[in-house]
């Protein structure tokens, strides 16, 4: 089972590196979308906590 996880991790790493090398613009867009999602989630949690305190 551990070997399967290691192989899966290596496959994901190779895929990510391949994607970055062959299409850096697309990879940058995906990273930006991810960070925007995290930022929106954090903003939503902050608003919820503010409303909870008030």
Legacy VTK file of the C-alpha trace (Angstrom):
# vtk DataFile Version 3.0
C-alpha trace
ASCII
DATASET POLYDATA
POINTS 54 float
0.000 0.000 0.000
2.846 2.396 0.818
4.480 1.656 -2.528
1.234 2.549 -4.311
1.094 5.915 -2.520
4.728 6.642 -3.442
4.122 5.764 -7.075
0.972 7.908 -7.125
2.869 10.837 -5.621
5.650 10.494 -8.201
3.100 10.392 -11.028
1.438 13.573 -9.738
4.799 15.343 -9.398
5.848 14.344 -12.917
2.481 15.485 -14.296
2.750 18.868 -12.559
6.296 19.400 -13.811
5.296 18.356 -17.344
2.371 20.777 -17.281
4.551 23.648 -16.059
7.241 22.990 -18.656
4.935 22.526 -21.644
2.386 25.217 -20.795
3.649 27.772 -18.282
0.895 30.289 -19.081
-1.847 27.758 -18.358
-0.061 26.622 -15.174
0.171 30.234 -13.980
-3.546 30.714 -14.645
-4.378 27.623 -12.593
-2.225 28.794 -9.692
-3.868 32.219 -9.797
-7.332 30.662 -9.743
-6.309 28.522 -6.763
-5.009 31.483 -4.793
-8.105 33.528 -5.609
-10.253 30.680 -4.292
-8.265 30.486 -1.067
-8.461 34.267 -0.687
-12.228 34.256 -1.200
-12.654 31.471 1.341
-10.552 33.322 3.920
-12.520 36.513 3.285
-15.781 34.631 3.780
-14.581 33.116 7.051
-13.486 36.556 8.221
-16.876 38.056 7.441
-18.628 35.170 9.193
-16.525 35.629 12.327
-17.162 39.380 12.282
-20.898 38.838 12.060
-20.707 36.201 14.774
-18.959 38.612 17.149
-21.419 41.421 16.411
LINES 1 55
54 0 1 2 3 4 5 6 7 8 9 10 11 12 13 14 15 16 17 18 19 20 21 22 23 24 25 26 27 28 29 30 31 32 33 34 35 36 37 38 39 40 41 42 43 44 45 46 47 48 49 50 51 52 53
